[in-house]
């Protein structure tokens, strides 16, 4: 009987450890900010630090190309969503263009 009681006590102690660890993980997940994969144009503008109208210009095809600078997803007749990854890629492209273009003017 003593051996069985010891095993039960060890299992209960292990259960408490697992429950404590689970609670810590749930608290960590709850406190982590979540950025959605798809952003509304206004949210994408805030994410990039540009104005809303400028964001809409980036989402339209330009005068010199058939593709917009930042791709978007049309959902239904009116809803437009911007992949967060597309915003990140656009920033990387702008950094690369600024480094390679000698005409790029850095503003103070």
Number of C-alpha atoms within 10 A of each C-alpha: 5 7 8 9 10 11 11 12 12 12 12 12 12 12 12 12 12 12 12 12 12 12 12 12 12 11 11 10 11 10 9 8 7 8 9 9 11 17 20 16 21 17 16 22 20 14 14 15 10 12 14 15 12 10 20 15 14 18 20 15 14 12 8 7 8 9 13 16 18 21 18 21 13 11 9 7 6 6 10 15 19 22 19 20 13 17 20 13 13 17 14 12 13 11 11 11 13 14 11 10 9 8 9 10 8 6 4 3
